Amino acid sequence: MTFKFKHLATLAAFIAVGAVHAETITSTLTAGASEQGPFTELSGSMNWSLSTPALAALNAVNVQVESSTPGWVNPQLVPGRKTYASLSVNTPLVALTGNYDGMTLSMSSQMFLGANNNIKFSASADNMTTTGGSLLIDNLVIDLKQKTIYGDVIGGNGIGEQAAVALWGFGGLTGSTDIPLQLGLMQASNVMSGVHLLPAAAGMFATSLGLLPTGQVAFGAVTDYGTITTNVSIRAVPEASPAVLMGLGLMGVAMIGRRRRTA
């Protein structure tokens, strides 16, 4: 069977459109923004529940944890004392970076604590565990591929401002980082466990908070900073999928063949 040139051109057009949609797109999506390429309605949250050893270290040095936005840090104090019985950080999703191949959105990182929305650690001098200081963290990025948590910091005692500092690592990651394309709202949940302070970050915390040897020992003994749970929701903008486009291409082939037979 032979095709006329115009028929081949029509078929080539179908194939070209399908190929464009099959390309992998790497982009950063912003929560709360309107339609962004093939997606809309991005939202999400992070809950970081600190472990008992982490709380013990904070209490030993009398470190206070606060947020610039009310309600993001949720402490429960020991009755009659100013020490933490529990502490969690709850923040909304700011942005999401990932790859989209037309069928699946593969998340590579999630951002929380945007600019001007920070978590502050502060210690008052007691001349036993600390000489006093503070450390602010914002633009917190969870790298799901490298299993590393980065943040921009402003530290006291000469640390100053530093961007994209590797602060914590985590050993466990449960929940899929791939979101298959489907109708309606798509959701994903991830849990990071085995969260630990990286060595360089430990030194930064120690300097910023003015930790004395006793305070450094207290923080150095912590090997598990708790569990982080993140939730992401996103909606796909209705459009023709690669499968539909391939189907159109096959229909085009069939129609061309039928015309040739009836001509």
N, C-alpha and C positions, 0 to 999 in steps of 0.2 A: 504494500500500500504506500502511495506517495501523497504528500501534502503540499498544497500550494504555500508560497512564502507567507501570505497574510495569515494563514492558519498557524504556521509555526510561530509567527510573531505573537499571536494571541496566546498560544500555549506558553511561550517564553515569559509573557507578562505575568501569568498565574504563578509560574515557578519563581520569578523574581520577587513577587510580593511575599510568597511563603518564605523565601530565604531571608528577607529583611527581618521578618518576625522571629526567625530562628536564631538571630544573633544574640549573644549574651551582652546585656547592658549592666554596667557597674555604676551605681549612683547612690547618693545619700538622700533619703527622704526625711522631711521635717514633720514632726507631729503637729496636728492642728491645722496644717496648711490645706489649701484646696487641691484640686486635681493635680497630681504630679506624674506625668507620663501615664503609664498604665494603672496607676494606683491612686487611691483617695482614702480619706478617713483614717489616717494612721494615728493610733493612740497606744498607750501602754503604761506600765508601772514597774517599779522595782521595790522589793522588800528585802532589807538586809537585817537579819536577826543575829545579834552578836552572841557569841558563845560565852559560857560561864568563865573560862580562863581569860577571855578578853575583858569581861566585866571586872574580874578581879584585878587585872592590871590597871584599868582606869581608876578603880577605887583606891588602889595602893598609892597612886600618885595624885589622887584627887583631881583627875582630869574631867572637865565638864565638856559635854558635847551639845552643840546648839545648831540650829539651822536659820538661815536668813528668812526663810518662809515658814510661818507658824504651821505646826502640824506635821512637818517632815521628819522631825526627830521625836520619837515617842518613848520617854523613859518611865520606868516604874521604880520608885525609890523604896528602899528598905524602911519600914515603918519606924519613925522616930529618928532616922538617920539621913544623911545626905549622900548616901551611896546607892549605886544602881543595883536593883534586883533583876531588872531586865532592861534592854534597850534595843530599839529597832529604828531603822531609817527607811522611810517610805517616800519615794519621789516619783513624779510622772516621767514618762519617756519624752526625750527631747528630739532625738533623731535616730535613724536606722540606716546603716550602710549594708549593701548586699549586691548580689548578682542576680539578674533576671534573664532567663533564656526563653521566655515566651510561655513556659509551662510551670516553672517553679521559681520562687523567690528564695534564694539561699542567703541567709543572714550571715554577715561577717563580724559586725560590731553593733552595739547598742549604746546610745549616749543618754546620760541622765545628768542632772545638775547643770543646766546651761549657765552661760555667763551671768554674773550678778546674782546667782542662786547658789549659795555655798553651804557647806558643812564646816563648822568651826570647832576645833579642839583647843581648849585653853587650860593652862595650869597656873595656879597661884604659888608663889614662892613659899616654901616651908623650911628651906635650908636642910632638909633631910633627904627628900627624894627629888626635888626640883628647885631651880632658881627662878622658875616662872617663864612663861612664853606662850605662843599660840601658833596654830597652823590652820589655814583655810584651804579647802579643796572645792573646786568647781570643774565644770566640763568633764565629768566622770565618764570614761569610755570603757565598756567591757568588750575586749577583743575575744570573740568566741573561738577564733582559730588558734591564736597564740596562748589562750587561757591566761591572759594578763589584764589587769585593770589599771588604766592610766588616768591621770588627772592633772589639771593645772593647779599649782600650789602657791600660796603666799605664806612664807614662814618667818617666824621671829628669829632673833639672835643671829642675824646676818644671812639667813637663808634667802630671803627676798622672794622675787617672783620667778617661777620656773614653769615652763609649759610641757605638757605631755610627759609627765614623769611616770615611770613604771612603779606603781605603788604596791599592789598585791598580785599574787598569782593564785590560781586555784587548780586543784587536781582533778576534781570530778565535775562532769557536765552531763546532765540528763535532760531528755527532751530533744526533739528534732530541731535543728536549726534551719530546716527546709520547710517552706510553706507552699504546698501545691496550689496551683491556680484552680479556683472553683467559684461557683456562683455564691453570692452573699458574702457575709463577713468571714474572713479567714483569721484564725487565731493560732498562736504558738506560746508555749510555756517552757521555760528553762530553769533548771536548778543548778547552781554552782556550789560545790562543797569543797572542803579542804582549803579554805581561803587562808593564805598566809602572807605576812608582810615580807616583802623582798628586802635583801640585805642593805642595798643603797637607801631604800626608803626608810628602813629602821634607823639608820644614822641621821636621816633628815628629820624624822620625828623626834629623835633624842635631842638634837641640837635646837630645833624650833621650840620644843617644850622645856628646854633647859634642864633635861634630866640629869641628875647626879647618879653615881654608880648604883645606888640602891634602886632608883627608878629605872635605870637601864636594865638591871637584872629582872625587874618585874615585867617589863615589856618583852625582853628577850626570851622569857620563858614561855610566851604564848606561841603555839604552833598552829592554832586553829582559831580564826577570827569569826567563825559562824557560817551561816548559810545564806546565800542570795537567791531569791526567786524573782524572775522577770516574766512579765506577760505582755504580749504584743497582739494588737488587733489591726487588721488592714482590709480594705475592700478593693477588689479589682474593678477598674473601669471597663464596662462591657465593650468588647471588641472581638473581631474575628480571631480565633485561635489558629495556630499553625495547622492543627488537624483539619479545621474547617477549610482553610485555604488549600491544603493538599487535596481535600475532597472536591473543591471547586476545580482544581487543576485536572483531576481525573474525570470530572463531569465534562470538562472542556474537550478532553481527548475523545470521550465517548460521543459527544455531539458532532465532533469533526468527522469521526469515522462513520457515523450514521448518515451525515450529509453526503459523504463520498459514495455510500452504498445506494442512496436513493437518487443520486444525480444521474 
